[in-house]
Amino acid sequence: MSELQRFSLLRGTWRLLNSFKFVIALLSIIALISFVGVLIPQGLPERVYIKKFGLPGHIILAFGLDNVFRTGWFLGMLAFLALDI
């Protein structure tokens, strides 16, 4: 990758992060995931999710929705929001 391509990539990334549309989309996603995190009980043992929810319990565990506010992807979104502000 040439230096010009790297600069162009960094400039495009910077423009995306400073975009108003990106902030609104990120806030919407964070709000939606936070709502899901409020609806699903947090921090229970895995067997409780499987017993209470069945197959969706496996999906909850696979995506970390059993402890959504401490998952890397959720904290990453918050970090992007902090960088953008």
CORGI-V421350 format. One record per run of one state. SS is the DSSP state (H for helix, E for strand, L for the rest). FROM is the first residue (numbers start at 1). TO is the last residue. If there is no record, write none. Layout:
ss->{SS | SS}
from->{FROM | FROM}
to->{TO | TO}
This chain:
ss->{L | H | L | H | L | H | L | H | L | H | L | H | L}
from->{1 | 3 | 18 | 20 | 40 | 46 | 54 | 55 | 63 | 65 | 71 | 72 | 85}
to->{2 | 17 | 19 | 39 | 45 | 53 | 54 | 62 | 64 | 70 | 71 | 84 | 85}
